[in-house]
Amino acid sequence: MSTVKYLSRKAASEYLLVTWGLRRSVGYLAKLAVTGGGPAFRKANRDPLYTTEDLDDWASDMIGPRIRSTSDLPQSAA
């Protein structure tokens, strides 16, 4: 049986920066926990806890496809 390691919100913020290069502050992750759109988390009493798997899933969804020019970006409907 493998043990899942849970990260505090501060550790999750550091993990996203070191692993993915995504600078997401503790406050921003807290805001996303209220408004939605952030990584999945669990609660232990008042403490939000994140797994690296959930953070990796969220981060990979945030990063767009590889492009060579901004002209390769899809045009938004105006």
N, C-alpha and C positions, 0 to 999 in steps of 0.2 A: 504494500500500500504506500503510495507516494503522499508526501505531505505538501500541501499548497502553502506557499509563502505569501502572506498578505503584506501590502505596503500601505503606509500611512499616506495621507494626501501630500505631505511634503516630499516623502520618498517617491511617490508617483510622479510628481512634478520633476524631480531630479532624474528619474528613470527616462521620462519622455525626452528630456534634453540630451542626456548622454547617449541613449540608444537610438533615438530617431531624429535628433536635432530640432525637435519641436519645443519652443519656449512657451510653456503654459504655466502660469503662476498658480500658487496654492489658491489664491482668491478667485482666479478664473475657473479652476476646477470646481470650487465651491459653488460658484454662480451656475455652472453647467449642471451641477447636481440638483439645483432648484428648477432651472428653466428647461432642462433637457438638452440633448445633443452631445453630452459628454460620454466618457467611458463608463461602462457598467461598474458598479461597486456594490459592496455589501456593508451592512452596519453591524457593529458590535457595540451595543448600547448607543452612545452618541458618536462613536468614532467611525468614519467612513474608511473602508478598506478596499484596496484594489489588488487584483492579481496582474502579473506581468502578461498573462495571456489576454485578459480583457483590455489592457493598455495597448498591447500590440495590435489587436483587432481594430481598435478605435483609431490608432495612429495610421495604420495601413489604409483605412478608409479615407483619412484626411488627405493623404498624399495623392496627387493626381498622376496621370500617365506621363511617361517620359516624352519630352518634346525637344525639338532642336531649334525652334523659332516660335516667337509669340504668335506668328501668323498661323501656326498649327493649332492654336487654342480654338475650341468651339466658340462660335459667335453666339452671344445671348440674343434672344428674341427681343426686339425693341418695340 
